[in-house]
Amino acid sequence: MLRRRHRINLSHRVTSREAPPQNIPEPVTTPQLDPNAAVRAAVSGKCDCPYDTDSRGRSCGKRSAYSRPSGRSPVCYVGHR
């Protein structure tokens, strides 16, 4: 039995590099948070953070637990997590 060898037509192959897609989305960037931004809104009547107010409506400031060297140390600002 005699076998025939078939020639393969390679003319359909692309020899040059294809152009990259034109609709490439821009990379997504994460917004930068201010490290000194408050973690939560001010609370009245409890002095955990300096921006809280006491029961009389005055700012806690240096009297807050955050500002004291000993005792509790709550997280009050984004950069201090």
N, C-alpha and C positions, 0 to 999 in steps of 0.2 A: 504494500500500500504506500502510495506516495503522498507525503504531507506538504501542504502549501504554507509558505510563510506569508503572513499578512503584514502589510506595511501600515503603521499607525500614523494618522494624519495629526501632526502637532501644530498646525497653523492656527488653531483656535486659542492656544495659550498666550497669555499676555507676558511679554518679556520685560516691559518697563514697569517700574514701581507705580502703584496706583496712588492717586492724590489722596491726602488725608481728608476725612469728612469735614465739611464746612460748618456744620452746626455743633460745635463743641461748646458745652456750657461752661460758664465761668466757675472757678473753684469757690466752694462755699467757705466763708470765713466766719469764725465765731466772734460775736461782739465782745469787746474788752470791757470788763466791769471795773468801775472805779474802786480801788482797794479801800478807800475811806468812806464808801457808801454804807448807809445803815442797813443792817440785815432785815430789820422789821420796822414797823411804824412805832412811834413813841407810845408808851403806856403811861396812864395816869395813876398815881397812887403807889407805884412800885419803882424803886430806884435801882434797877439792874444795870441800865446803860446810862451814860452821861446825857443823852438826848431825851430821856424819860422825864416826866414831871412828877412832883410829889403831890400829896393830897390837897395842898393849898394852890396847886397850879404853877409852882415855880420849878424851874429847870433843876434837875438833880446835880449835873456837873460833876464836881470833885467828890460829892457825897455818894455817888453811885458805887455799887459793888464792883463794877468794872475798873473804877479808878483807885480802889483801895488795894494796898499791897497784899493783904492777907484775906482769907475767906474765899467765897465763891468767885469764879472768874467766867462770867457768861460771855458768849460770842455776840458782840455788838456790831462789828464791822465786817464787810465782805473779805478783806485782806487778812483777817485774823482767824479764819476757819482752819 
